[in-house]
Amino acid sequence: MIKTGAEHTKSLKDGRQVYLDGKVVQDVTTDAAYGRAVASVARMFDFQSAPENRELMTFATDTGTRANRIWQLPTSYDELVTRRKGLEAWTELHGGFLGRAPDHVASCIAGMYMGLDKFEAYDKARAGALADYYRYARDNDLYLTYVIINPQADRSKSAADQKDPFLSTAIVDRDAEGITVRGAKMLATGGIMANEVFVTCIQPLPEGDEKYALSFAIPMNAKGLKILSRKSYEAGAPSVFDNPLSSRFDENDAVLYFDDVKVPWDRVFVVDDRAMTLNQFHATPAHVYQNYQAQIRLSVKMRFLLGIARRIADMNGIIGFPQVRETLGQLAAEAGMVDAFVAAMEAKGTHYGPYFVPDRHTLYAAQTLAQQLYGKVITTLRELAGGGMIMLPSSVHDFENPELAELIRKTQQSPAANAEDKVKFYKLAWDAVGSEFASRHAQYEMFYAGASFVVKGHSFRTYDWAGAGNLLDRMLDSYQLSDEVKEAPARAAE
């Protein structure tokens, strides 16, 4: 019952309308712009379906079948940790470079399902649609992406006040069968390789923007859905040796345009309700659960980057330098901080009904610091490497020329590796740190959770200010000015 890589790849041959370089891509599974990334995701599904990974990657559902742990609804601390171990193992297959791998949006939908009571209080029919969709996505092992941000346009104006009122996705019609939507949404990260897309708005909507207050899910090949791909880094990286990351893990990002797309009512979770579009994330465990997954991914990615840092020191023969050990020690502390935050979210978790959910403020504290951390780590790797990541053979084809190959062996020396292995390593290091692919990741890690002020706002709202204030008050109450005044004459007499 668990999806294999071949099954997932086959599911993407569905006629979806992906636009790249002015034309429609005929088959994303074989196209030079996406094929290797699709294969990387297929490898993840093969990993989960391997018999030896059954307990690690799957759990028994309420219907007696087994499903990927990304859909698991933990009811205890131990179950949450067990689920995390499965997500870590999956993430290690891509080193944390697939930011919107299948475990991210699945975590969001699972968190919304945990908060089904909030949907039932809002609208029982919409709650029923969400419950049915969770089970459908789980039982069919769907890879979901989401688009939850409106196009930037004029950010000083609401969606309704833009020049085109259907710039952002909005309801244009409705009938007994469902709603019809028109407009655009961002960013559909991973959408090229996903089965379906969850469409909503995580940004607060002002009064008058009710028609943009919606939440639904549809297949990526829905009639009228146009997928506008950004530039493919994979297309510009034909050699895995030269670009081992961008050639295989460019998950892509896309603008989705809904050209009067019909969404049946059984796929609609929120409609016409500005408050509920926010509540589906923040009044349920959804926002915490999806971003807890992101922190698990970041912890794996940090370990990968620290592997690069240590290898640079070994490759250059500088591991014995005190200042290098100091730098590596700082990096190790920062990676340890990310790991500690993940462990703390779990240890401080609380129950939401029957479900055990990571601690909300610890999550937002982690995200606040992580936004500041990633760029710092990348800069440190650059400082360690110096020119080593730049002065490399132009491409793998240089090794095909015997004269050049001999010069490479002479000029690419290292106390820790032969010339080929040194070049191989530094090609990877540059792809992680300095390539266009790497630059996109730096931007992604800064903004995937929202702008800095948004993330810090979450931290502000969820901190226990009352507890901090009570602690301060108890200290203030432990002494009084009147006590000092009474004791002053006695001290003077002495």
C-alpha positions in Angstrom: 0.0 0.0 0.0 3.0 2.3 0.5 3.9 4.3 -2.7 7.1 3.5 -4.5 9.3 5.8 -6.5 8.1 4.4 -9.8 4.5 4.9 -8.7 5.1 8.5 -7.8 6.9 9.3 -11.0 4.1 7.7 -13.0 1.5 9.9 -11.1 3.2 13.0 -12.4 2.5 12.1 -16.0 -0.9 13.7 -15.7 -1.0 16.5 -18.3 -0.2 19.3 -15.8 0.4 22.6 -17.5 4.0 23.6 -16.5 5.4 26.6 -18.4 9.1 27.1 -18.8 11.1 29.2 -21.3 7.9 30.2 -23.1 6.5 26.8 -23.7 4.6 23.9 -22.0 6.8 21.2 -20.6 5.6 17.9 -22.0 6.8 15.6 -19.2 8.3 16.9 -16.0 9.7 13.4 -15.2 12.0 13.3 -18.1 12.6 17.0 -18.9 16.2 18.2 -18.4 14.9 21.0 -16.2 13.2 18.7 -13.6 14.0 15.0 -14.2 16.7 14.5 -11.7 14.8 16.4 -8.9 11.8 14.1 -9.7 14.2 11.1 -9.4 15.4 12.4 -6.0 11.8 12.5 -4.7 11.3 9.0 -6.2 14.2 7.8 -4.2 12.5 9.1 -1.0 9.4 7.0 -1.8 11.5 4.0 -2.5 13.2 4.4 0.8 9.9 4.6 2.7 8.6 1.5 0.8 11.6 -0.7 1.5 10.7 -3.5 3.9 13.7 -2.8 6.2 12.3 0.8 6.7 8.7 -0.2 7.4 8.8 0.5 11.2 11.0 3.6 10.8 8.9 5.3 8.0 5.3 4.0 8.5 2.6 3.6 11.1 -0.6 1.7 11.4 -3.7 3.8 10.6 -7.1 3.7 12.3 -8.3 1.6 9.3 -5.6 -1.1 9.7 -3.5 0.0 6.7 0.0 1.6 7.0 0.9 5.1 6.0 4.0 7.3 6.0 4.8 8.9 9.3 4.4 12.3 7.8 0.6 11.8 8.3 1.0 10.5 11.9 -1.0 12.2 14.7 1.2 11.6 17.8 -0.7 11.2 21.1 2.4 11.2 23.3 5.9 12.4 23.6 7.3 9.1 22.5 5.2 9.0 19.4 6.3 12.5 18.5 10.0 11.5 18.8 9.4 8.3 16.8 7.8 10.3 14.0 10.7 12.8 14.1 13.2 10.0 13.6 11.4 8.9 10.4 11.4 12.5 9.1 15.1 12.8 9.9 16.0 9.7 8.0 14.0 10.9 5.0 15.6 14.3 5.1 19.1 12.8 5.1 18.4 11.6 1.6 18.6 15.2 0.3 20.7 16.8 3.1 17.9 19.3 3.9 18.0 20.9 0.4 14.4 19.9 -0.4 12.6 22.5 1.7 9.2 21.5 0.6 9.6 17.7 0.4 6.5 15.7 1.0 6.7 15.9 4.8 6.1 19.6 5.0 2.6 20.3 3.8 1.5 16.8 5.0 2.5 18.1 8.5 0.3 21.2 7.9 -2.8 19.2 6.9 -2.2 16.8 9.8 -2.0 19.7 12.2 -5.3 21.1 10.8 -6.9 17.8 11.2 -5.8 17.8 14.9 -7.7 21.0 15.2 -10.9 19.6 13.6 -12.9 21.0 16.5 -12.1 24.6 15.3 -13.4 23.7 11.8 -16.6 22.1 13.3 -17.3 25.2 15.3 -16.8 27.2 12.0 -18.8 25.0 9.6 -19.5 21.3 10.0 -19.6 20.7 6.2 -16.2 22.3 5.8 -14.9 20.2 8.7 -16.2 17.1 7.1 -14.4 18.0 3.8 -11.1 18.5 5.7 -11.4 15.2 7.6 -12.1 13.4 4.4 -9.3 15.0 2.6 -6.8 14.2 5.3 -7.7 10.5 5.1 -7.6 10.6 1.3 -4.2 12.3 1.1 -2.8 9.9 3.8 -4.2 6.7 2.2 -3.0 7.7 -1.3 0.4 8.9 -0.1 0.0 12.2 -1.8 2.9 14.7 -2.2 1.3 18.1 -1.5 2.7 21.6 -2.0 1.0 24.8 -1.0 0.5 28.4 -2.1 -0.3 30.6 0.8 1.0 34.0 -0.2 -0.5 36.6 -2.6 1.6 38.1 -5.4 3.5 41.1 -4.0 2.3 43.7 -6.5 1.5 47.0 -4.5 2.0 45.8 -0.9 0.6 49.1 0.4 -2.8 48.0 -0.8 -5.1 45.1 0.0 -5.9 42.4 -2.5 -9.2 44.0 -3.3 -7.6 47.4 -4.0 -5.0 46.2 -6.5 -5.5 47.4 -10.1 -6.7 43.9 -11.0 -9.1 42.6 -8.3 -8.3 39.1 -9.5 -4.5 39.4 -9.3 -4.7 37.3 -6.2 -6.7 34.1 -6.2 -10.4 34.9 -5.3 -13.8 33.4 -5.8 -15.4 34.5 -9.0 -18.4 32.2 -8.9 -20.1 29.5 -6.9 -22.9 27.0 -7.4 -24.2 23.7 -6.0 -21.1 21.9 -7.2 -18.4 24.2 -5.8 -16.6 27.4 -6.2 -14.7 28.8 -9.2 -11.5 30.7 -8.5 -9.4 33.1 -10.5 -6.0 34.7 -9.9 -2.5 34.0 -8.8 -0.7 32.6 -5.7 2.9 32.1 -4.6 5.3 30.1 -4.4 4.4 26.5 -5.0 7.8 25.3 -3.9 8.1 21.6 -5.0 4.9 22.0 -7.0 6.5 20.6 -10.2 6.8 17.3 -8.4 3.7 17.4 -6.2 0.4 15.6 -6.7 -1.9 18.3 -5.3 -1.7 21.8 -4.0 -3.3 23.3 -0.9 -4.4 26.9 -1.6 -5.1 29.5 1.1 -3.8 32.7 2.6 -1.7 32.9 5.7 -1.5 36.7 5.6 -4.1 38.6 7.6 -6.8 39.9 5.3 -8.5 43.3 6.0 -12.2 43.9 5.8 -13.3 43.9 2.2 -11.1 41.0 1.2 -13.6 38.3 2.0 -13.5 36.8 -1.5 -9.8 36.0 -1.0 -10.5 34.2 2.3 -10.6 30.7 1.1 -8.9 27.3 1.7 -9.0 24.3 -0.7 -7.0 21.6 -2.3 -6.9 20.5 -5.9 -4.7 18.3 -8.2 -1.8 19.9 -10.0 -3.4 18.9 -13.3 -6.7 20.6 -12.6 -8.3 22.2 -15.6 -7.4 25.9 -15.9 -4.4 25.6 -13.5 -1.2 27.1 -15.0 2.1 26.5 -13.4 4.6 29.3 -14.1 8.0 27.9 -13.3 11.0 30.0 -12.3 14.3 29.4 -14.0 15.5 25.8 -13.6 18.9 25.5 -11.9 18.9 21.9 -12.8 18.7 22.7 -16.5 21.9 24.7 -16.0 23.7 21.9 -14.2 23.9 19.0 -16.7 26.8 17.3 -14.8 26.2 15.8 -11.4 29.9 15.9 -10.7 30.1 19.6 -11.4 26.9 20.5 -9.5 25.9 17.6 -7.3 23.2 19.5 -5.4 21.6 21.8 -8.0 21.5 19.0 -10.6 19.5 16.7 -8.3 17.7 18.8 -5.6 16.4 21.9 -7.4 12.8 21.5 -6.1 11.7 24.5 -8.1 9.3 27.3 -7.2 6.4 28.5 -9.3 3.6 31.0 -9.5 0.2 29.3 -9.9 -2.4 31.0 -11.9 -6.0 29.8 -11.6 -7.8 30.5 -14.8 -11.4 30.0 -13.6 -10.6 26.7 -11.9 -13.6 24.8 -10.5 -13.1 23.4 -7.0 -15.8 21.0 -5.7 -17.3 21.6 -2.3 -15.7 18.4 -0.9 -12.3 20.1 -1.4 -13.2 23.4 0.1 -12.2 23.9 3.8 -12.8 27.7 4.3 -14.8 30.1 2.3 -15.6 33.8 2.8 -14.1 33.9 6.4 -11.1 36.1 7.0 -10.7 35.0 10.6 -10.9 31.3 9.8 -8.2 31.6 7.2 -5.8 32.5 10.0 -7.4 30.3 12.6 -6.8 27.2 10.5 -3.1 27.8 11.1 -2.8 29.4 14.5 -5.9 28.2 16.4 -5.0 24.6 15.4 -1.6 22.8 15.7 -1.1 23.3 11.9 1.4 26.2 12.0 3.4 24.6 14.8 3.4 21.2 13.2 4.5 22.3 9.8 7.3 24.5 11.1 8.4 21.8 13.5 9.1 19.7 10.4 11.0 22.6 9.0 13.3 22.7 12.1 13.9 19.0 11.8 15.0 19.6 8.2 17.2 22.5 9.3 18.9 20.3 11.9 19.8 17.8 9.2 21.0 20.5 6.9 23.2 22.1 9.6 24.9 18.7 10.1 25.5 18.5 6.4 27.0 22.0 6.3 29.2 21.2 9.3 30.4 18.1 7.5 31.5 20.5 4.7 33.2 22.8 7.2 35.3 20.1 8.8 36.2 18.6 5.4 37.5 22.0 4.3 39.8 22.1 7.3 41.0 18.6 6.7 41.3 19.1 2.9 43.5 22.3 3.4 45.5 20.8 6.3 44.5 23.5 8.7 42.6 21.4 11.3 45.5 21.9 13.7 45.3 25.7 13.6 43.8 27.0 16.9 41.8 29.7 15.1 40.3 27.1 12.8 39.3 24.8 15.7 37.7 27.9 17.4 35.7 28.5 14.2 34.6 24.9 14.0 33.7 24.9 17.7 31.5 27.9 17.1 29.8 26.2 14.2 29.4 23.0 16.3 27.7 25.1 19.0 25.3 26.6 16.5 24.4 23.3 15.0 23.9 21.9 18.5 21.6 24.8 19.3 19.3 23.8 16.4 19.3 20.2 17.6 18.6 21.4 21.2 15.6 23.5 20.0 14.1 20.5 18.3 14.5 18.4 21.4 13.1 21.2 23.6 10.0 21.6 21.4 9.3 17.9 22.0 10.2 17.8 25.7 8.0 20.9 26.4 5.2 19.7 24.2 1.6 19.7 25.4 -1.6 18.0 24.5 -4.2 19.5 22.1 -7.1 17.2 22.8 -5.7 13.7 22.4 -2.7 14.9 20.3 0.8 15.7 21.5 2.1 18.9 19.9 5.5 20.6 20.1 5.9 23.7 22.2 4.8 26.7 20.3 7.1 29.4 21.7 10.2 27.2 21.5 9.4 26.7 17.9 9.1 30.5 17.2 12.3 31.1 19.2 14.1 28.6 17.0 12.8 30.2 13.8 13.8 33.7 14.9 17.4 32.6 15.6 17.6 30.3 12.6 16.8 33.2 10.2 19.8 35.0 11.6 22.0 31.9 11.7 21.9 30.4 8.2 23.7 33.3 6.4 26.3 33.5 9.2 27.1 29.8 8.7 27.4 30.2 5.0 29.8 33.1 5.4 31.9 31.1 7.8 32.2 28.3 5.3 33.3 30.9 2.7 36.0 32.2 5.1 37.3 28.7 5.8 37.5 27.8 2.1 39.1 30.9 0.7 39.7 30.5 -3.0 39.5 26.7 -2.8 35.9 26.6 -4.0 36.6 28.9 -6.9 39.8 27.8 -8.5 38.5 24.5 -9.8 38.5 22.8 -13.2 35.9 24.4 -15.5 33.9 21.1 -15.8 34.1 17.4 -15.6 35.3 17.4 -19.3 38.7 18.8 -18.2 39.5 15.3 -16.9 38.9 13.9 -20.4 42.0 15.7 -21.7 45.1 13.8 -20.6 47.2 16.9 -20.5 44.7 18.9 -18.4 44.1 15.8 -16.1 47.8 15.7 -15.3 47.9 19.5 -14.6 44.8 19.0 -12.3 46.7 16.3 -10.4 49.6 18.7 -9.9 47.6 21.8 -9.0 44.8 20.3 -6.9 46.8 18.9 -4.1 45.7 18.1 -0.6 47.1 16.3 2.4 43.7 14.5 2.8 42.7 13.5 -0.7 43.8 12.9 -4.2 43.1 15.6 -6.8 39.9 14.0 -8.2 38.4 13.7 -4.7 39.4 17.2 -3.8 37.8 18.7 -6.9 34.7 16.5 -6.3 34.4 17.8 -2.7 34.9 21.5 -3.6 32.5 21.3 -6.4 29.9 20.1 -3.9 30.9 22.8 -1.4 30.5 25.6 -3.9 27.1 24.2 -4.9 26.0 24.4 -1.3 27.6 27.8 -0.6 28.1 29.9 -3.7 26.2 28.8 -6.7 22.9 30.2 -7.9 21.2 27.2 -6.3 23.0 28.1 -3.0 21.9 31.7 -3.3 18.3 30.7 -3.6 18.7 28.5 -0.5 20.1 31.5 1.5 17.0 33.5 0.5 14.7 30.5 1.2 16.1 30.0 4.8 15.6 33.7 5.5 12.0 33.9 4.4 10.3 30.5 4.2 8.8 31.1 7.6 7.8 34.7 6.8 9.5 38.0 7.1 11.7 38.5 10.1 9.2 40.8 11.8 6.5 38.2 11.3 8.5 35.5 12.9 9.5 37.7 15.8 5.9 38.7 16.2 5.0 35.0 16.7 7.7 34.8 19.3 6.4 37.9 21.1 2.8 36.6 21.2 3.6 33.2 22.5 6.2 34.0 25.2 5.1 33.6 28.8 5.3 37.3 29.6 3.0 36.8 32.6 5.4 34.3 34.1 8.3 36.6 33.5 6.4 39.5 35.0 5.4 37.5 38.1 9.0 36.5 38.7 10.0 40.1 38.5 7.2 41.2 40.9 8.1 38.6 43.5 11.6 40.0 43.5 10.3 43.6 43.8 8.0 42.5 46.6 10.9 41.1 48.6 12.1 44.5 49.7 10.5 47.9 50.4 11.6 51.5 50.6 10.0 51.8 54.0 12.3 49.1 55.3 15.3 51.2 54.3 13.8 54.3 55.9 13.2 52.5 59.2 16.7 51.1 59.3 18.5 54.4 58.5 18.3 55.9 62.1 19.7 52.7 63.6 22.5 52.6 61.1 23.3 56.2 61.9 23.4 55.6 65.6 25.9 52.8 65.1 
